[in-house]
Amino acid sequence: MTDELLALRDRVRAPDDLPLPDGPEGIRWRALKLEDAAVITELEERIGARDHPTWSESLDELREELEHSWVDPARDGAVAVDSAGVAVAWGLVVAPPEPESLVRVMLFGGVDPAHRGHGIGRSLLAWQHARAQQMLADSELALPAWVMSYAADLAPEHGRLLQHVGFEPARYFTTLECPLTQDPPTVVLPEGVVVEPFSAERSEAVRAAKNASFADHWGSQPASREGWESMQTLPSFRPELCRIARVGDDVVGFVITEINEDDWERQGARSAYIGLVGTVREWRGRGLASALLADVLAAYRAADLELAVLDVDTENPTGALGVYTRLGFAPTARDVAYRVVY
């Protein structure tokens, strides 16, 4: 199919010049700066209280995103401030590096709930979409391309806005939680598999396993070395609570754990977030993911944690949703992935 496609630069139209978004009255737009990370984190706290009250982006996570080599904040981001100079909206357009089968451009950001309904989000989304089109039009790749954004069920106005300008709901992601009040079920590890915490010397092997195990997941593309290594510099990354499964030197499965203690008050529990779970294709169907997760849940309890949280694609082809529910996870919230296909 992709062999029949023209290069993106030959099939995507984009504006040559792209001024910052307009108004409304009393609102001033400016380019995003690296130094804005703290300001945007405070804005995201207000956005999160309305749209996803159990979690929010940390300052370290936002700074990491803005410092990636493939992100140019001044060109790819915008901030809206009110007459008092307080940030009321922000947006960032990101094209993850090293696509193999799909070019994705992601739209991030949002509007302070107190300032919604005045056209700020509409102006921001129009600007972001145009910037995404510019990125696609600069590409020589002859691949399918998506411009994507996510909207929480708790913020239906975001989903309506996306659909109004041509984005279509494409996939549903459910947040699952597992209270750590009981011992996880005993799951037998497949013969010949060794389980151990994440270690720096096996980082590249785990990245290779991640890329292999997610190759058939919807919208997934390989994790770059830069992005993978920068993830490990975040305070939220907890290698001692991660698990990898290996056979010899080959990593065949993994669970990646993150802990943001700022979320504990929001969630009412000392929680851990399972950011990634994967099993390479040859080892699926043998109970490996269940065994790794059971081991991780036991480690969480031993660390005096009270809640495990993760997000899952409800149409995941590996049957991950069933694995999680059998271990005691239950749904609590849902996000919708919207896209425009080029």
GIBEL-V954948 format. One line per field, one symbol per residue. ss: DSSP state (A for helix, B for strand, O for the rest). phi: phi as a letter, one per 40 degrees, with the letter a starting at -180 (. if undefined). psi: psi as a letter, one per 30 degrees, with the letter a starting at -180 (. if undefined). A space follows every 50 residues. Layout:
BEGIN
ss->???
phi->???
psi->???
END
This chain:
BEGIN
ss->OAAAOOOAAAAOOOOOOOOOOOOOOOOBBBBOOAAAAAAAAAAAAAAAAA AOOOOOOOAAAAAAAAAOOOOOAAAABBBBBOOOOOBBBBBBBBOOOOOO OBBBBBBBBBBOAAAOOOOAAAAAAAAAAAAAAAAAAOOOOOOBBBBBBB BBAAAAAAAAAAAAOOOBBBBBBBBBBBBOOOOOOOOOOOOOOBBBOOOA AAAAAAAAAAAAAOOOOOOOOOOOAAAAAAAOOOOOBOAAAOBBBBBOOB BBBBBBBBOOOOAAAAAOOOBBBBBBBBBOAAAOOOOAAAAAAAAAAAAA AAOOOOBBBBBBBOOOOOOAAAAAAAOOOBBBBBBBBBBBBO
phi->.cccccddccbbcaccbbccdcfcdgbbbaccbdccdcccccccccccdc caccaaccdccccdcccdccbbdccbbabbbcccgccbaaaabbbdcfcb bacbbbbbhibddcbcgbgccccccccccccccccccccccbbcabbbab bcdcbcccccccccbhcbcbabbbcbbbcccbccccbccdcgcbbaccbc cbdccccccccccccbcdgcbdccccccccdccccccbdcbcbbbbbgcc cbaabbbbbbcccccccgacbbbccababcdcbcgbgccccccccccccc cccgcbabbabbccbdccgcdcdcccchcbcbaabbcbabcb
psi->efffklkefffkklkekjlllkaakfkkklkkleffeeeeeeefeeeefe eiffllkleeeeeeeffkfgkjeeeflkkkkafggkkflllkkkjklhke fkjkkkjlaakkefglgggeeeeeeeeeeeeeeeeeffkgkillkkkklk kkffifeeeeeeeegfkkkflkkkkkkjkhflkllkkkkkkfkkkllkle fgeeeeeeeeeefgfgkkgklkkleeeeeeeffkffkiefglkkkljbgk kfllkkkkkjfffeeefgljlkkjekkkklefglgggeeeeeeeeeeeee efghlfkkklkkjfgkffgeeeeeeffgkkkflklkkllkk.
END
